[in-house]
Amino acid sequence: MASERAHWWYAAPRLATDRTVRAFVAGATGYTGRAVVDTLRAQGIATVAHVRADSPRKDEYRDRFERLGAEIDNTPWEAEAISETLQRVAPTLVFALLGTTRARARSEGMAAQQAYARIDYGLTKWLIDGAQACAVPPRLVYLSAAGVRADASSAYAAARARSEAALRDSKLPWTIARPSFITGSDRDESRPLERIGAGVGDGLLAVAGMLGGRRLRDRYRSTDAATLARGLVRVALDPAFECRVAESEDLR
Ligand SMILES: NC(=O)c1ccc[n+]([C@@H]2O[C@H](COP(=O)([O-])OP(=O)(O)OC[C@H]3O[C@@H](n4cnc5c(N)ncnc54)[C@H](OP(=O)(O)O)[C@@H]3O)[C@@H](O)[C@H]2O)c1
């Protein structure tokens, strides 16, 4: 091994299996979150998977994550409780992979704008505040979305832009990831509009790619959760992505 032959002046690169890496995954039960826990554990990284205390699938997730060797945390979504948990767990990485959809908001009796403000922004902000209270501030990896800009007009993009701004204004090291459509046959929700959108978009982007628009294609074509998770964990561990935005093409 290179490290056994290393001279005293040679600093071995930090490996993904480094025991000091400890991840807390908020949104671990989502399509992306489950794949991130899989990837972290496959790399031997100590992982705490957050599962909503009132999740109807709590037992199923407990079995799944325990089989992978992850710890499960059921802290209720309250600012103070989340902050206390982060201080106790003392992670070096926090993944914020949360968000709702228009359809989900509707089924929960909320207007989309209110739901994005409460969940996509609100819960992420609690994670940022909790992470800032840790003795050693962890790097916070925020799953945003392609095309998010400060002057975003849609409620969805505006909530993401607000989370991005809160993270940039914090004292934390951060990485913002902006993937395009996240889709795949392994998603357990059907989300037909998202799937059709991704399919049509990928088709148009493939043509654009052939006509010389490779950058456009690489930025906006869809990705599946496993590919995205590997990209997220890679950028999370890469010093070059500290306080940087990882666009779609950086995450493949
Ligand atoms: N899907 C896309 O094409 C796409 C593209 C770019 C960016 N993104 C963003 O990436 C994020 C993750 O995407 P995904 O497809 O992995 O999402 P997902 O499968 O819908 O997972 C969402 C996660 O957020 C949690 N969550 C939702 N509502 C909550 C609430 N009220 N309280 C606490 N937790 C709540 C869910 O927990 P439960 O399992 O307990 O409900 C789940 O862990 C989303 O924020 C999304 O906006 C998505």
The ligand as an SDF file (V2000), in Angstrom:
LIG
                    3D

 48 52  0  0  0  0  0  0  0  0999 V2000
  -36.9360   14.3450   -8.9500 N   0  0  0  0  0  0  0  0  0  0  0  0
  -36.2450   15.1370   -9.7510 C   0  0  0  0  0  0  0  0  0  0  0  0
  -36.2680   15.0500  -10.9850 O   0  0  0  0  0  0  0  0  0  0  0  0
  -35.3460   16.1840   -9.1410 C   0  0  0  0  0  0  0  0  0  0  0  0
  -34.4470   16.8760   -9.9280 C   0  0  0  0  0  0  0  0  0  0  0  0
  -33.5750   17.7970   -9.3260 C   0  0  0  0  0  0  0  0  0  0  0  0
  -33.6430   18.0030   -7.9600 C   0  0  0  0  0  0  0  0  0  0  0  0
  -34.5560   17.3220   -7.2100 N   0  0  0  0  0  0  0  0  0  0  0  0
  -34.6340   17.5660   -5.7680 C   0  0  0  0  0  0  0  0  0  0  0  0
  -33.9020   16.5710   -5.1110 O   0  0  0  0  0  0  0  0  0  0  0  0
  -34.5390   16.2140   -3.8820 C   0  0  0  0  0  0  0  0  0  0  0  0
  -34.6090   14.7180   -3.7270 C   0  0  0  0  0  0  0  0  0  0  0  0
  -35.2510   14.1840   -4.8540 O   0  0  0  0  0  0  0  0  0  0  0  0
  -35.8520   12.7300   -4.7900 P   0  0  0  0  0  0  0  0  0  0  0  0
  -36.3940   12.4830   -6.1300 O   0  0  0  0  0  0  0  0  0  0  0  0
  -34.8610   11.8170   -4.1650 O   0  0  0  0  0  0  0  0  0  0  0  0
  -37.0680   12.9920   -3.7700 O   0  0  0  0  0  0  0  0  0  0  0  0
  -38.0210   11.9480   -3.0220 P   0  0  0  0  0  0  0  0  0  0  0  0
  -37.8020   10.5600   -3.4640 O   0  0  0  0  0  0  0  0  0  0  0  0
  -39.3990   12.5180   -3.1350 O   0  0  0  0  0  0  0  0  0  0  0  0
  -37.5360   12.0810   -1.4950 O   0  0  0  0  0  0  0  0  0  0  0  0
  -37.8350   13.2130   -0.7520 C   0  0  0  0  0  0  0  0  0  0  0  0
  -37.3120   13.0870    0.6630 C   0  0  0  0  0  0  0  0  0  0  0  0
  -37.7960   14.2160    1.3910 O   0  0  0  0  0  0  0  0  0  0  0  0
  -38.5110   13.7540    2.5410 C   0  0  0  0  0  0  0  0  0  0  0  0
  -39.6830   14.5870    2.8340 N   0  0  0  0  0  0  0  0  0  0  0  0
  -40.6590   14.9590    1.9750 C   0  0  0  0  0  0  0  0  0  0  0  0
  -41.6060   15.6560    2.6380 N   0  0  0  0  0  0  0  0  0  0  0  0
  -41.2150   15.7100    3.9390 C   0  0  0  0  0  0  0  0  0  0  0  0
  -41.7630   16.2870    5.1120 C   0  0  0  0  0  0  0  0  0  0  0  0
  -42.9240   16.9520    5.1070 N   0  0  0  0  0  0  0  0  0  0  0  0
  -41.0900   16.1520    6.2700 N   0  0  0  0  0  0  0  0  0  0  0  0
  -39.9110   15.4820    6.3100 C   0  0  0  0  0  0  0  0  0  0  0  0
  -39.3480   14.9000    5.2310 N   0  0  0  0  0  0  0  0  0  0  0  0
  -39.9880   15.0170    4.0650 C   0  0  0  0  0  0  0  0  0  0  0  0
  -38.9940   12.3680    2.1970 C   0  0  0  0  0  0  0  0  0  0  0  0
  -39.2610   11.6580    3.3960 O   0  0  0  0  0  0  0  0  0  0  0  0
  -40.4140   10.5060    3.4530 P   0  0  0  0  0  0  0  0  0  0  0  0
  -39.8690    9.3470    2.6470 O   0  0  0  0  0  0  0  0  0  0  0  0
  -40.5460   10.2150    4.8880 O   0  0  0  0  0  0  0  0  0  0  0  0
  -41.6370   11.0990    2.8450 O   0  0  0  0  0  0  0  0  0  0  0  0
  -37.8090   11.8320    1.3960 C   0  0  0  0  0  0  0  0  0  0  0  0
  -36.8170   11.3670    2.2740 O   0  0  0  0  0  0  0  0  0  0  0  0
  -35.9300   16.8510   -3.9120 C   0  0  0  0  0  0  0  0  0  0  0  0
  -35.9190   17.9040   -3.0510 O   0  0  0  0  0  0  0  0  0  0  0  0
  -36.0700   17.3610   -5.2850 C   0  0  0  0  0  0  0  0  0  0  0  0
  -36.7590   18.5700   -5.3610 O   0  0  0  0  0  0  0  0  0  0  0  0
  -35.3930   16.4090   -7.7670 C   0  0  0  0  0  0  0  0  0  0  0  0
  1  2  1  0
  2  3  2  0
  2  4  1  0
  4  5  1  0
  4 48  2  0
  5  6  2  0
  6  7  1  0
  7  8  2  0
  8  9  1  0
  8 48  1  0
  9 10  1  0
  9 46  1  0
 10 11  1  0
 11 12  1  0
 11 44  1  0
 12 13  1  0
 13 14  1  0
 14 15  2  0
 14 16  1  0
 14 17  1  0
 17 18  1  0
 18 19  2  0
 18 20  1  0
 18 21  1  0
 21 22  1  0
 22 23  1  0
 23 24  1  0
 23 42  1  0
 24 25  1  0
 25 26  1  0
 25 36  1  0
 26 27  1  0
 26 35  1  0
 27 28  2  0
 28 29  1  0
 29 30  1  0
 29 35  2  0
 30 31  1  0
 30 32  2  0
 32 33  1  0
 33 34  2  0
 34 35  1  0
 36 37  1  0
 36 42  1  0
 37 38  1  0
 38 39  2  0
 38 40  1  0
 38 41  1  0
 42 43  1  0
 44 45  1  0
 44 46  1  0
 46 47  1  0
M  CHG  2   8   1  16  -1
M  END
$$$$
